[in-house]
Amino acid sequence: MRTLIWYLYFGISLLETLPELSKARKLEAAGETEALDQMAFKRARMWSQNLVKKTGSKITVTGAENLPANGAILFVSNHQSHFDIPLILGYVPADLGFVAKIEMLKFRIVNEWMKYMHCIFMNRDDIRQAIKVINEGIEVLKSGYNLVLFPEGTRSLTGELSEFKPGGMRLAVKSGAHIVPIVLHNAKDIMKKGSITIHPAEVEIQILPPVELQEGDHKDSIALSQRVHAQIEAALNEKKAVK
């Protein structure tokens, strides 16, 4: 019953954003960027929180004090569930967009809101397109907007951290943005990969301290990717050890 109610709410609440979406289009046409940004990020945060609340889950955020006070941020997160995006959008205290898979462009209404949030859409099977999108993301970050990257590229079936695809780290290296790792604990328990059933879960969103760039990162982002991976993996393992 919880799953059915959630899907009904998802569809109805998405349609309810249409009047605001019409207003957003008018703001875009009028060049009122600041007002459009405020509307898009506020709507995304509220909608995401409501979607998560409908699962019956308990969400805890730790490490918010680690967020830099100034400058754009590239958030780098592990990937466990379809709910990772609403969890981060709804509960990380920052306005942000995502490096999303290109298939998201097929979802009407959602895709338009995502564009207004400065999300970028990547086809990982097309190297030229991926490079172009990385360059677009660099400009988004240089403009002061935050982005979230899931460098594993796909959701983890077990919750174990997979290898990172290092190319995405160029977003921070080339833009000068802060790199802030996010660790999602137990997000997979809301909806396991391959399942459409929703369950309440106790999820922690852990924000780690920013990762400092080191000499050589501007020439080769592989070592940087490995350092970020190690920090997220250590946080996941530490949580397992406590249980």
C-alpha positions in Angstrom: 0.0 0.0 0.0 2.9 2.4 0.8 4.4 1.8 -2.6 1.1 2.5 -4.4 0.4 5.7 -2.4 3.9 6.9 -3.2 3.6 6.4 -7.0 0.2 8.1 -7.0 1.6 11.0 -5.0 4.6 11.2 -7.4 2.4 11.6 -10.4 -0.1 14.0 -8.9 2.5 16.2 -7.2 4.5 16.4 -10.4 1.4 17.7 -12.3 0.8 20.2 -9.6 4.0 21.9 -10.4 2.8 22.8 -13.9 1.5 26.3 -12.9 4.9 27.1 -11.4 6.6 25.7 -14.4 4.6 28.0 -16.6 5.8 30.9 -14.4 9.4 29.7 -14.6 9.2 29.7 -18.4 8.1 33.4 -18.3 10.9 34.3 -15.9 13.4 32.6 -18.3 11.9 34.5 -21.3 12.2 37.8 -19.3 15.8 37.1 -18.4 15.0 37.1 -14.7 17.7 34.6 -13.8 17.8 35.2 -10.0 14.1 34.8 -9.6 14.1 31.7 -11.7 16.9 30.1 -9.7 15.1 30.8 -6.5 11.9 29.2 -7.7 13.6 26.2 -9.3 15.7 25.3 -6.3 12.9 25.9 -3.8 10.5 23.8 -5.7 13.1 21.0 -6.1 13.9 21.0 -2.4 10.2 20.9 -1.3 9.2 18.3 -3.8 12.2 16.1 -2.9 11.5 16.3 0.8 7.9 15.3 0.3 8.8 12.4 -1.9 11.2 11.1 0.8 8.7 11.7 3.6 6.1 9.6 1.8 8.4 6.6 2.1 8.2 6.8 5.9 12.0 7.1 6.2 14.0 8.9 8.9 16.7 11.1 7.5 19.7 12.4 9.5 22.2 14.9 8.1 25.7 15.1 9.6 28.7 17.2 8.7 26.8 20.3 7.4 29.5 22.4 9.1 31.9 21.1 6.5 30.3 23.0 3.7 32.5 25.8 2.4 31.0 29.3 3.1 31.9 30.6 -0.4 32.5 29.3 -3.9 30.9 26.7 -6.1 30.9 23.1 -4.9 31.2 19.8 -6.7 29.5 17.2 -4.4 30.8 13.7 -5.0 28.5 11.0 -3.8 28.2 7.2 -3.7 25.2 5.9 -5.5 22.8 3.3 -3.9 19.2 4.1 -5.0 16.8 5.9 -7.2 16.2 8.0 -4.0 19.7 9.3 -3.9 18.7 12.4 -5.9 15.7 13.4 -3.8 17.7 12.7 -0.6 20.5 15.0 -1.6 18.2 17.6 -3.1 15.9 17.6 -0.2 18.3 17.5 2.7 21.7 18.8 1.8 21.6 22.5 2.8 22.7 23.9 -0.6 21.1 24.7 -3.9 22.4 22.2 -6.5 22.0 20.5 -9.8 23.2 17.1 -11.0 25.4 15.4 -13.6 22.6 13.2 -14.8 22.4 10.4 -17.4 21.0 11.5 -20.7 18.0 9.3 -20.4 16.5 11.8 -17.9 15.8 14.1 -20.8 12.9 11.7 -21.7 11.0 12.5 -18.6 8.7 15.5 -19.4 8.2 18.1 -16.7 11.1 16.6 -14.6 13.6 17.4 -17.4 12.5 21.0 -17.7 12.9 21.6 -13.9 16.3 19.9 -14.1 17.4 22.3 -16.8 16.3 25.2 -14.7 18.4 23.8 -11.8 21.5 23.8 -14.2 21.7 20.0 -14.4 23.8 18.6 -17.2 23.0 15.4 -19.1 25.7 13.0 -20.0 25.8 10.1 -22.5 28.6 7.9 -21.1 28.5 5.8 -24.3 29.4 8.8 -26.4 32.9 10.0 -25.6 32.6 13.2 -27.6 29.3 14.1 -26.0 30.6 13.3 -22.6 33.6 15.6 -23.1 31.3 18.4 -24.3 29.0 18.0 -21.3 32.0 18.0 -18.9 33.0 21.4 -20.4 29.4 22.6 -19.9 29.6 21.5 -16.3 32.8 23.4 -15.8 31.1 26.6 -17.0 28.1 25.9 -14.7 30.5 25.6 -11.7 32.5 28.7 -12.8 29.1 30.6 -12.8 28.8 29.8 -9.1 26.3 26.9 -9.3 26.8 23.7 -7.4 26.7 20.2 -9.0 26.4 16.7 -7.7 28.4 13.9 -9.4 27.9 10.1 -8.9 31.3 8.9 -10.2 30.4 5.2 -9.9 28.2 5.8 -12.9 25.4 3.4 -11.7 23.7 2.4 -8.6 25.3 -0.3 -6.4 23.3 -3.5 -5.9 24.9 -4.3 -2.5 25.7 -0.8 -1.2 29.5 -1.6 -1.7 31.4 1.3 -3.3 32.3 0.6 -6.9 35.2 2.0 -8.8 35.0 5.7 -9.8 35.1 6.9 -13.4 37.8 9.6 -13.0 36.8 11.9 -15.9 34.1 13.7 -13.8 36.8 15.1 -11.4 37.8 17.4 -14.2 34.7 19.4 -13.3 36.4 20.6 -10.1 40.0 20.6 -11.4 39.2 22.9 -14.3 36.6 25.1 -12.6 38.3 25.7 -9.3 35.2 24.4 -7.4 35.4 22.9 -3.9 35.2 19.1 -3.8 32.9 17.9 -1.0 32.3 14.1 -0.7 28.8 13.0 0.4 28.3 9.5 1.9 24.8 8.0 1.7 24.2 5.3 4.4 21.3 2.9 3.9 19.8 4.8 1.0 19.5 1.4 -0.8 17.1 0.2 1.8 14.3 2.5 0.6 14.2 0.9 -2.8 16.7 -1.8 -3.7 18.2 -1.9 -7.2 15.9 -3.9 -9.5 12.9 -3.4 -7.3 10.0 -1.0 -7.4 8.8 -1.6 -3.8 9.3 1.2 -1.3 10.3 0.6 2.3 10.9 3.0 5.2 14.6 3.2 6.1 16.9 5.1 8.5 19.2 7.0 6.2 22.2 9.1 7.1 23.5 11.8 4.7 27.1 12.4 5.8 28.9 15.4 4.5 32.7 15.1 4.6 35.3 17.9 4.7 36.4 19.3 1.4 39.1 17.5 -0.5 42.2 19.7 -1.2 43.8 19.6 -4.6 47.4 18.4 -4.7 50.2 19.1 -7.1 49.6 17.1 -10.3 45.8 17.0 -10.0 45.5 19.5 -12.8 47.4 17.1 -15.2 45.9 13.8 -14.0 42.6 13.5 -12.1 43.0 9.7 -11.5 44.9 10.2 -8.2 42.3 12.8 -7.1 39.5 10.4 -7.9 41.2 7.7 -5.9 41.6 9.9 -2.9 37.9 10.9 -2.9 36.9 7.2 -3.4 39.1 6.3 -0.4 37.5 8.9 1.9 33.9 7.8 1.0 34.8 4.1 1.3 36.4 4.7 4.7 33.3 6.5 6.0 31.1 3.6 4.7 33.3 1.0 6.4 33.5 3.0 9.7 29.7 3.0 9.8 29.6 -0.8 9.2 32.1 -1.3 12.0 29.9 0.6 14.5 26.9 -1.6 13.8 
